[in-house]
Amino acid sequence: MATRVAVSFIGIALLLAASLTEQSQIIPFSYSGATGPDKWGSLSPNFSSCSTGKFQSPVNIVKKEVVLKQKLEPLTGDYHPANATLINNGFNIEVKYDEGVGVLIIDGKNYSLQQMHWHSPSEHRINGVQYSLELHLVHLADDGSISVVSILYKYGNPDPLLSQIKEELDEMAKEVSAGNEEARIPVGIMRIKQTKRKTRKYYRYIGSLTTPPCTGNVIWTILGKVRSVSEEQVAALKAPLDWPYKNNFRPLQPLNGRQIQLYDALKHH
């Protein structure tokens, strides 16, 4: 278990330009017990931000306290179908693209979509409500800055995005059962047009990665529209994960004076 987490964690550190690439020993983390979220900051000096960072994620979005910002622009993402691989990171299930899949433009800066992964139940909450699932689309700019788009889901109709990888998720669960815990399943061309729907409302704040090393100064965009996912799809995402990671959400972090901004197309002029 430790080896699987270590190997996959190196990949994530490289992907997000984190500071762990020169670390000689990668420390595994989990979501409960001695390596749970309240202990992350003490597991490694590289994880110190998990306990000392003042602007961490996830957070609870209280609608009556958000601030409507006229300067915010419509969310512009230009994504196209691309070849992808399904990866079991040990602590979550990730889709990684073999090539550039498109960009997200924030404040005139281009952020390239690198990967997407899921947390269940959700990490972010709206008015205290924790949803069934949360999708993170992780973007990286040329200067190393990070932007994450979050989509929340409640139980209902199947999610078209997850429907594309149903067979691969089932195969991954079988691979893990057979002892191949570092499963990587080719997906082929994956369409992410579902993420290109026109976004009428979103929330924006500055936070951090929600897994170690809890890197800060991450631009978060949480879509206002909650989408639907079937219980079977969430179960399929959890199936390849060991029990300490099946509920892979980091607890809420204090705002510490941060302002959560709101973009609402109906109220912007």
JOTA-V139325 format. One record per residue. N is the residue number from 1. BURIAL is # if it has 9 or more other ideal C-beta (glycine too) atoms within 8 Angstrom, else .. Layout:
N_BURIAL / N_BURIAL
This chain:
1_. / 2_. / 3_. / 4_# / 5_# / 6_# / 7_# / 8_# / 9_# / 10_# / 11_# / 12_# / 13_# / 14_# / 15_# / 16_# / 17_. / 18_# / 19_# / 20_# / 21_. / 22_. / 23_# / 24_. / 25_. / 26_# / 27_# / 28_# / 29_# / 30_# / 31_# / 32_. / 33_. / 34_. / 35_# / 36_# / 37_. / 38_. / 39_# / 40_# / 41_# / 42_. / 43_# / 44_# / 45_. / 46_# / 47_# / 48_# / 49_# / 50_# / 51_# / 52_. / 53_# / 54_. / 55_# / 56_# / 57_# / 58_# / 59_# / 60_# / 61_# / 62_# / 63_. / 64_. / 65_. / 66_# / 67_. / 68_. / 69_# / 70_. / 71_. / 72_# / 73_. / 74_. / 75_# / 76_. / 77_# / 78_. / 79_# / 80_. / 81_. / 82_# / 83_# / 84_# / 85_# / 86_# / 87_# / 88_# / 89_# / 90_# / 91_# / 92_# / 93_# / 94_# / 95_# / 96_# / 97_# / 98_. / 99_. / 100_. / 101_# / 102_# / 103_# / 104_# / 105_# / 106_# / 107_. / 108_. / 109_. / 110_. / 111_# / 112_# / 113_# / 114_# / 115_# / 116_# / 117_# / 118_# / 119_# / 120_# / 121_# / 122_# / 123_# / 124_# / 125_# / 126_# / 127_. / 128_. / 129_. / 130_. / 131_# / 132_# / 133_# / 134_# / 135_# / 136_# / 137_# / 138_# / 139_# / 140_# / 141_# / 142_. / 143_. / 144_. / 145_# / 146_# / 147_# / 148_# / 149_# / 150_# / 151_# / 152_# / 153_# / 154_# / 155_# / 156_. / 157_. / 158_# / 159_# / 160_. / 161_# / 162_# / 163_# / 164_# / 165_# / 166_# / 167_. / 168_# / 169_# / 170_# / 171_# / 172_# / 173_# / 174_. / 175_# / 176_# / 177_. / 178_. / 179_. / 180_. / 181_# / 182_. / 183_# / 184_. / 185_# / 186_. / 187_# / 188_. / 189_. / 190_# / 191_. / 192_# / 193_. / 194_# / 195_# / 196_. / 197_. / 198_. / 199_# / 200_. / 201_# / 202_# / 203_# / 204_# / 205_# / 206_# / 207_# / 208_# / 209_# / 210_# / 211_# / 212_# / 213_# / 214_# / 215_# / 216_# / 217_# / 218_# / 219_# / 220_# / 221_# / 222_# / 223_# / 224_# / 225_. / 226_. / 227_# / 228_# / 229_# / 230_# / 231_. / 232_. / 233_# / 234_# / 235_. / 236_# / 237_# / 238_# / 239_# / 240_# / 241_# / 242_. / 243_. / 244_. / 245_# / 246_# / 247_. / 248_# / 249_# / 250_# / 251_. / 252_. / 253_# / 254_. / 255_. / 256_. / 257_. / 258_# / 259_. / 260_# / 261_# / 262_# / 263_# / 264_# / 265_# / 266_. / 267_. / 268_. / 269_.
